[in-house]
């Protein structure tokens, strides 16, 4: 068993630990956010963590109507701009909590008056030390270069913050049941997609809203573990310029969970099929998935399955998913 597979299968336990460990911290943070509602949220993250930030963005905008945006960390670390963040919240998401640019952005945000929140897996990090609220991801040591369980824990943390802030009891209840759902999702296989992707030169990965976050993440994992060119797009954006690249048998992996975007996703997939694409879609194209118990948690269940289908794809292509040729576990950028 590769480290990637082993760690991806540990994700359900990581989510359970996060929820068990952070109950008091989540409640305190939610009270602070309700008592002092921010006018804007910015996120500080890179790579997979930035995809988790995209998921968080959609959750707080959908549930709470608060604008949320990923800020370019170089604004602080390279250009040293003076930010204006009164009545703002800065959420840092990171596996290591050490990358200089992410830490610089968090420090600049705090200096500018923002409340700082850190979701970090590595204890004792600089991001933890600079945060007003710290929620450890509790995923345990992650050795594979390809982050899996820490990403899924980041998604669960994002959902937990939004649920507690909104006091959305249905979402809170669904989160408690999520670890068991993820354990079942880890058993699902997508052999048809693996067989087609093994022969591909490139492919699209599609999603929308919270589902776009996991489309971005799945595409990244195929790049770093399979050396496969995978481009993530929303169901809306693919209908513009990218549609022109679709040829007969062009492979498309689509995440279309049963949420408010479902009907629009179906329309897009039908148009792509008419253009000749080989569409492999959760919910609308034969890929099985484990229902998460709440529409906003569906992306977490889907990426759990996706990881454990991308890992064997990498091996089928003759690659070691734990040791990409040019990558290392911790990437520190400025």
C-alpha positions as CSV (number, residue, x, y, z in Angstrom):
1,X,0.0,0.0,0.0
2,X,1.4,3.4,-0.9
3,X,1.5,6.2,1.6
4,X,-1.0,8.1,-0.4
5,X,-3.6,5.3,-0.2
6,X,-2.8,4.6,3.4
7,X,-3.2,8.3,4.4
8,X,-6.3,8.8,2.3
9,X,-8.0,5.9,4.1
10,X,-7.1,7.6,7.4
11,X,-9.2,10.7,6.5
12,X,-12.5,9.5,8.2
13,X,-10.6,9.1,11.5
14,X,-8.9,12.5,11.0
15,X,-12.3,14.2,10.5
16,X,-13.6,12.5,13.7
17,X,-10.6,13.7,15.7
18,X,-11.0,17.2,14.4
19,X,-14.6,17.4,15.5
20,X,-13.9,15.8,18.8
21,X,-10.9,18.0,19.6
22,X,-12.2,21.4,18.4
23,X,-15.7,21.5,19.8
24,X,-15.0,24.3,22.3
25,X,-12.8,26.3,19.9
26,X,-15.5,26.1,17.2
27,X,-18.1,27.3,19.6
28,X,-16.0,30.2,20.8
29,X,-15.1,31.2,17.2
30,X,-18.7,31.0,16.1
31,X,-19.8,33.3,19.0
32,X,-17.1,35.8,18.1
33,X,-18.3,35.8,14.4
34,X,-21.9,36.2,15.4
35,X,-21.2,38.9,18.0
36,X,-18.9,40.8,15.6
37,X,-20.0,39.9,12.0
38,X,-17.2,40.6,9.6
39,X,-17.8,42.6,6.4
40,X,-15.3,40.5,4.5
41,X,-13.2,37.4,4.8
42,X,-9.8,36.8,3.2
43,X,-8.0,33.4,3.0
44,X,-4.3,32.7,3.0
45,X,-3.4,29.4,1.5
46,X,-1.4,27.7,-1.4
47,X,-2.0,24.5,-3.4
48,X,-4.4,22.0,-2.0
49,X,-5.0,24.3,1.0
50,X,-6.1,27.0,-1.4
51,X,-8.7,24.6,-2.8
52,X,-10.0,24.0,0.7
53,X,-10.2,27.8,1.0
54,X,-12.3,27.9,-2.2
55,X,-14.7,25.4,-0.5
56,X,-14.8,27.6,2.6
57,X,-15.5,30.7,0.4
58,X,-18.5,29.1,-1.2
59,X,-19.9,27.9,2.1
60,X,-19.7,31.3,3.9
61,X,-21.1,33.1,0.8
62,X,-23.9,30.6,0.4
63,X,-24.9,30.3,4.0
64,X,-24.0,33.7,5.4
65,X,-23.7,36.1,2.5
66,X,-20.3,37.3,3.6
67,X,-17.8,38.0,0.7
68,X,-14.7,35.7,0.9
69,X,-11.7,35.9,-1.4
70,X,-8.3,34.3,-1.6
71,X,-5.7,37.1,-1.4
72,X,-2.4,36.8,-3.2
73,X,0.1,36.2,-0.5
74,X,2.8,38.0,-2.4
75,X,0.9,41.3,-1.8
76,X,2.3,41.1,1.7
77,X,5.5,39.0,1.3
78,X,6.9,40.6,-1.9
79,X,5.2,44.0,-2.3
80,X,4.8,44.7,1.4
81,X,1.5,46.4,0.8
82,X,-0.4,48.0,3.7
83,X,-3.7,46.2,3.9
84,X,-7.0,47.8,5.0
85,X,-8.9,45.2,6.8
86,X,-11.0,46.7,9.5
87,X,-13.8,44.4,10.4
88,X,-12.3,41.6,8.4
89,X,-11.3,38.0,9.2
90,X,-8.2,36.3,7.8
91,X,-8.4,32.5,7.6
92,X,-5.1,30.7,7.1
93,X,-5.3,27.1,5.9
94,X,-2.1,25.1,5.7
95,X,-0.7,21.6,6.3
96,X,2.6,22.9,7.7
97,X,1.8,26.4,8.7
98,X,5.4,27.5,7.8
99,X,5.4,28.9,4.2
100,X,6.9,32.4,4.5
101,X,4.4,34.0,2.1
102,X,1.4,32.6,3.9
103,X,2.7,33.6,7.3
104,X,3.5,37.1,6.0
105,X,0.0,37.5,4.8
106,X,-1.4,36.4,8.1
107,X,0.8,38.8,10.0
108,X,-0.1,41.7,7.6
109,X,-3.8,41.0,8.1
110,X,-3.5,40.9,11.8
111,X,-1.5,44.2,11.8
112,X,-4.2,45.7,9.6
113,X,-6.9,44.9,12.2
114,X,-8.3,41.5,11.0
115,X,-9.2,38.7,13.3
116,X,-6.9,35.8,12.4
117,X,-7.9,32.1,12.3
118,X,-5.5,29.3,11.5
119,X,-6.5,25.8,10.4
120,X,-3.1,24.0,10.4
121,X,-2.1,20.3,10.7
122,X,1.5,20.8,12.0
123,X,1.6,21.7,15.8
124,X,3.7,24.6,16.9
125,X,3.8,26.3,13.5
126,X,4.3,30.0,12.9
127,X,0.8,30.3,11.6
128,X,-0.5,28.8,14.9
129,X,1.6,31.3,16.9
130,X,0.2,34.2,14.9
131,X,-3.5,33.3,15.1
132,X,-6.2,34.7,17.4
133,X,-8.0,31.4,17.0
134,X,-6.2,28.1,16.2
135,X,-8.0,24.9,15.2
136,X,-5.6,22.0,14.7
137,X,-6.6,19.8,11.8
138,X,-5.7,16.6,13.8
139,X,-4.9,14.6,10.6
140,X,-1.6,13.3,12.1
141,X,1.7,13.1,10.3
142,X,1.3,13.1,6.5
143,X,4.3,11.7,4.7
144,X,3.1,11.4,1.1
145,X,3.9,14.4,-1.0
146,X,0.2,14.3,-2.2
147,X,-1.9,15.8,0.6
148,X,-5.1,13.8,1.2
149,X,-6.2,13.4,4.8
150,X,-5.1,16.9,5.7
151,X,-7.1,18.3,2.8
152,X,-10.2,16.4,3.8
153,X,-9.8,17.6,7.4
154,X,-9.5,21.2,6.1
155,X,-12.9,20.8,4.3
156,X,-14.5,19.4,7.4
157,X,-13.1,22.3,9.4
158,X,-14.4,24.8,6.9
159,X,-17.9,23.2,7.0
160,X,-17.8,23.1,10.8
161,X,-16.9,26.8,11.1
162,X,-19.7,27.8,8.7
163,X,-22.3,25.5,10.4
164,X,-21.5,26.7,13.9
165,X,-21.5,30.4,12.8
166,X,-24.8,30.0,11.0
167,X,-26.2,27.7,13.8
168,X,-27.3,25.4,11.0
169,X,-28.4,22.3,12.9
170,X,-29.0,20.1,9.8
171,X,-25.4,20.8,8.7
172,X,-24.0,20.3,12.3
173,X,-25.8,16.9,12.5
174,X,-24.6,15.8,9.1
175,X,-21.0,16.6,10.1
176,X,-21.2,14.3,13.1
177,X,-22.2,11.5,10.7
178,X,-19.6,12.4,8.1
179,X,-16.7,10.1,9.2
180,X,-18.9,7.0,8.7
181,X,-19.9,8.3,5.3
182,X,-16.3,8.9,4.3
183,X,-15.3,5.3,5.3
184,X,-17.9,4.0,2.9
185,X,-16.9,6.5,0.2
186,X,-13.3,5.2,0.5
187,X,-14.5,1.8,-0.8
188,X,-16.0,3.0,-4.1
189,X,-14.2,2.2,-7.4
190,X,-14.3,4.0,-10.7
191,X,-12.7,1.5,-13.1
192,X,-14.2,3.0,-16.3
193,X,-12.7,6.4,-15.5
194,X,-9.3,4.9,-14.7
195,X,-9.2,2.9,-17.9
196,X,-10.0,6.0,-20.0
197,X,-7.7,8.4,-18.1
198,X,-4.8,6.0,-18.5
199,X,-4.9,6.6,-22.3
200,X,-5.5,10.4,-22.0
201,X,-3.1,13.2,-22.9
202,X,-5.3,15.7,-21.1
203,X,-8.7,16.0,-19.6
204,X,-11.1,18.4,-17.9
205,X,-12.4,18.2,-14.3
206,X,-15.6,20.0,-13.8
207,X,-17.6,21.3,-10.8
208,X,-19.5,24.3,-9.6
209,X,-19.7,26.2,-6.3
210,X,-18.4,24.0,-3.5
211,X,-17.8,21.3,-6.1
212,X,-15.4,23.5,-8.0
213,X,-13.0,23.3,-5.0
214,X,-12.7,19.5,-5.4
215,X,-12.5,19.7,-9.2
216,X,-9.4,21.9,-8.6
217,X,-8.0,19.4,-6.1
218,X,-8.6,16.3,-8.2
219,X,-7.0,18.0,-11.2
220,X,-4.0,18.9,-9.1
221,X,-3.6,15.4,-7.8
222,X,-3.7,14.0,-11.3
223,X,-0.9,16.5,-12.3
224,X,1.3,15.7,-9.4
225,X,0.9,12.0,-9.1
226,X,0.0,10.9,-12.6
227,X,1.8,13.6,-14.6
228,X,-1.5,13.9,-16.5
229,X,-2.5,17.3,-17.7
230,X,-5.9,17.9,-16.0
231,X,-7.6,21.3,-16.1
232,X,-10.3,22.2,-13.6
233,X,-13.2,24.4,-14.7
234,X,-16.6,25.3,-13.6
235,X,-19.6,24.0,-15.5
236,X,-20.2,27.7,-16.5
237,X,-16.7,28.5,-17.7
238,X,-16.3,25.4,-19.8
239,X,-19.1,26.6,-22.0
240,X,-16.9,29.6,-23.1
241,X,-13.5,29.2,-24.7
242,X,-12.6,25.8,-23.3
243,X,-15.5,24.1,-25.1
244,X,-13.6,24.5,-28.4
245,X,-11.0,22.0,-27.3
246,X,-13.6,19.2,-26.8
247,X,-13.2,16.5,-29.5
248,X,-14.7,13.1,-29.9
249,X,-13.7,11.0,-26.9
250,X,-12.2,13.9,-25.0
251,X,-12.3,12.7,-21.4
252,X,-14.2,14.7,-18.8
253,X,-14.4,14.0,-15.1
254,X,-17.4,15.8,-13.6
255,X,-18.6,16.3,-10.1
256,X,-22.3,17.2,-10.1
257,X,-23.7,16.5,-6.6
258,X,-27.4,17.0,-5.8
259,X,-27.3,20.7,-4.9
260,X,-28.7,23.9,-6.4
261,X,-26.4,23.7,-9.4
262,X,-27.5,20.2,-10.4
263,X,-29.9,21.1,-13.3
264,X,-27.4,23.5,-14.8
265,X,-24.7,20.8,-14.6
266,X,-26.9,18.4,-16.4
267,X,-27.4,20.8,-19.2
268,X,-23.7,21.4,-19.5
269,X,-22.9,17.6,-19.5
270,X,-25.5,17.0,-22.2
271,X,-23.9,19.6,-24.4
272,X,-20.5,18.1,-23.8
273,X,-21.7,14.6,-24.7
274,X,-23.2,16.0,-27.9
275,X,-19.8,17.4,-28.7
276,X,-18.4,13.8,-28.4
277,X,-16.8,13.9,-25.0
278,X,-16.4,10.8,-22.9
279,X,-18.1,12.0,-19.7
280,X,-17.5,10.3,-16.3
281,X,-19.7,12.1,-13.8
282,X,-20.7,11.5,-10.2
283,X,-24.5,11.4,-10.1
284,X,-25.0,11.9,-13.8
285,X,-22.7,9.6,-15.6
286,X,-22.2,6.3,-13.8
287,X,-19.6,7.1,-11.1
288,X,-20.9,5.8,-7.8
289,X,-20.6,8.0,-4.7
290,X,-21.6,7.9,-1.0
291,X,-24.3,10.5,-0.2
292,X,-22.9,12.8,2.6
293,X,-26.2,13.5,4.3
294,X,-26.2,17.2,3.3
295,X,-25.8,18.9,-0.1
296,X,-22.9,21.1,1.1
297,X,-20.9,18.1,2.4
298,X,-21.2,16.2,-0.9
299,X,-17.8,17.5,-2.2
300,X,-16.1,15.9,0.8
301,X,-17.5,12.5,0.2
302,X,-16.7,12.8,-3.5
303,X,-13.0,13.8,-3.0
304,X,-12.6,10.9,-0.6
305,X,-13.5,8.5,-3.4
306,X,-11.5,10.5,-6.0
307,X,-8.3,10.2,-4.1
308,X,-8.6,6.4,-3.9
309,X,-9.2,6.2,-7.7
310,X,-6.4,8.6,-8.7
311,X,-3.9,6.7,-6.6
312,X,-4.3,3.4,-8.6
313,X,-4.3,5.4,-11.8
314,X,-0.9,6.8,-11.0
315,X,0.4,3.3,-10.4
316,X,-1.2,2.0,-13.6
317,X,0.8,4.7,-15.4
318,X,4.0,3.4,-13.8
319,X,4.4,6.2,-11.3
320,X,5.0,6.3,-7.6
321,X,2.4,8.7,-6.2
322,X,4.4,9.2,-3.1
323,X,7.5,10.4,-4.9
324,X,6.7,12.9,-7.8
325,X,9.8,13.7,-9.8
326,X,10.1,17.4,-9.0
327,X,8.1,17.9,-5.9
328,X,8.6,17.7,-2.1
329,X,6.3,17.5,0.8
330,X,6.7,21.0,2.1
331,X,6.9,23.8,-0.5
332,X,8.0,27.1,1.0
333,X,7.4,30.1,-1.3
334,X,8.0,33.8,-0.6
